[in-house]
Amino acid sequence: MSYGFLDIAITPSVRAAQAEMGADHLWRDFAGHRDFDRFTENEAAFIAERDSFYMASVSETGWPYVQHRGGPPGFLKLIDDRTLAFADYRGNRQYISVGNLAADDRVCLFLMDYGRRARLKIYAHVEVVALDADPALTKLVTIAGYRAKLERIFRLRLEAFDWNCPQHITPRFTEMEIAEAIRPLRERIAQLEAENDELRAGPEHLTR
């Protein structure tokens, strides 16, 4: 069984670097534990929770370009086990990724869960879809109540994916995650403050 992600990522120069560092034997015949060219329920759940990711494309001059993409959780949609799609919202109007993809449709996505120190890497080919070309897809990627101008849709065809180890991923948490984590503490503080107010008011105001 081939290991698709490394089949793409490991080039002759990469193999040379591995050999120089004495690591080539680790990856020479590495086949992974299963084919990583179909998303499973595990990847589907992870993707559905993400509110951002990083997307790398390559320009016609060979320079890489990494762009942050964000939206409400789940804005990156899993269409089937080999297809993703997301709405491309208007930003600073430089259109660097759009231009790069017109010349080379290959991208690499990094999806991060900093709290759980997890990272999903995806190689894919991108098709730019006009909003009126596929009304059903447009409806699927449109997030109700999200105030952003949708200009086009990016539909991604999976080539291969891989999971990284958690080493060196610094845990970070979103405002929503922090709020949920400290919610019991806030509730307890509110309860204690109410009890203190009753004690200050005197015994006749105690409710228990």
N, C-alpha and C positions, 0 to 999 in steps of 0.2 A: 504494500500500500504506500503510495507516495504521500508526502506531507505538503499539501498545496501551498501553504503560506511560505514555507522555506523554499519550495521550488521556485517561487517568484523572487523572494528576497535575497537568496544566496546566489550571487554572481561570481564569476572568476576572481574578481578583486576582493570580494568578501571572503571567499575560500582562502585566498592568499593571506588575508589578515588573520583568519582563524588559524592557519598553519603557523604563522609567525608567532602567535600567542599560545601555541600548543593546544588549541581547542578544536582543531579540525576533526579529530577522532570522535568528538561528542556528537557531531552533526552529520558525519559522512553518510551514515545509513539510517539516520533517524526517520522513523515513519509515523511517529505520534501514536495516539491511542485510538483514533478514528478519523474518518474523513472530515475535514473542516471546510467543506464546500456546501454544506446545508445547515441552516440555522435550526436549532432544536428549541424545545420549550425553555431551556435554560437561557439561551441567548435572547429569545423572544421576551422573557420577563425582564431581563436586564435592559434591553433596548427600550421597552415600554416605560421604564422609570426615569430615563435620562431627560434632562432639560437642556443639555448642551453637548456638543462634541467638537472635535477639531478635524478639519478636512484639508489634506494636502493635495495640491495639483502641481503640474510642471508646465513652465512656460515654453514658448517656442525657442527661447535662448538657452534652455536647459536649467534655468533657475527654479528651485522649488518655491512654492508659496503655500503657507499654512494659514487657514482662516478659521476663526471661531464661529460656530453656528449655535444659536440658542433659541429657545421658545418655551412654551408650557411643557411640563412633563408629558412625554409621549408624542411630541410633535414629529419625531422620526418614526414613520409608520412601517411596520412589517407587513408587506403585501402577501408574500408567500415565503417558503423556506429558502428562496434565493433572491428575493426582491425587496428593496427598501424604497421609500419615497419620502420627500419632505418638501414643504413649501419654501421657496426662496423669497424672502421678504426684502423689501427695499432697504438699503443701508446707506453707505456714503457715496454710492453710485460710481465707484471706480470700476466695477465689473471685471475684476482681475480673474476670479475663478471662472466666471462665465466665458471670458475670452480664452483662458487656458483650455477649458474643456472643449471649445470649438475646434481646437487643434489636436488635442490629445484627451481622450475620454477617461483616462485612468486616474483614479484617486486612491488615497489611503485615509481611512477614518480612524481616529482614536476616540473611544468612548470611555469616560472616566467615572468611576465611583470612588471619590476620595475617602468618604467615610468608611467604606468597607475595603479600601485599598485594592480595588479591582480595575482592570484595564482590558478592554476588548479592542483588538486591532482588526480592521477590515480592509481588504483589497477589493475594489469594485470598478466596474465600468459605468459611466454616467450618461444617461440620455436626458437632454433638456426638453421638457414637454410644455407646450403653450397651454395656457389656462383653458382655452376653448377647444383644445384638441381631445381632451378626455374629461368630460364633465363629472363622471363618477369618481375619477381619481382626484380631481380638484375638490370635490365635496369631502372626500376622505381626509385630505391633508389640511383642510380649512378648520381652524380652531375657533369655535364660537366664542365671541367676546374678546378675542385677542386683537388688540388695536395695532395692526401692522399691515402695510400694503403688500399684498401678495403679487409678485410679478411673473413668476414662472414656477414650474415644478421640476425638481431633480428626481429622476427615477434611477435607482442604482441596481445593477445586476451583480450579484456576489460572485467573486472569483475565488476568494479564500479568506478565512479569518483565523485568528489565534488569540489566546489569552496569555497575558503576561503574569509573571510572578509579582507579588506585592512589594518586593524589596525596593526601598528608596521612594515609595509613594508616601508622601507626608499626608496623614489624615487631615481632611478639611470637611467642614459641615456647612450646609446651606442655612439660611435664616429660618426656613421652615423646619428643618431637622433639629436645629437648636431649640426652637420654640416648643416642639413636641417633646424633646428630651427633658426640658425643665418645667413642663406643664404641671407634673405632680408637685414640684417644689413651689411653684406659684400658688397652687391650690392650697397647699399646706400653710404657706405664709398668710394667705387671705383668711384662712380659718383661725390662725393664731392672732391675727390682728383683730378679728371680730371678738374673740374671747378677751383680748386685752381691753377693747372698748367697753365690754360689759363689766369687767372688773373695775375700771376707772369710774364707771357710772354709779357704782355702789351695789351692795347685795340685793337691793330691791329690784334691780334690772336684770339679774342673772336669769338665764333661761334654763339652766340645768345646775 
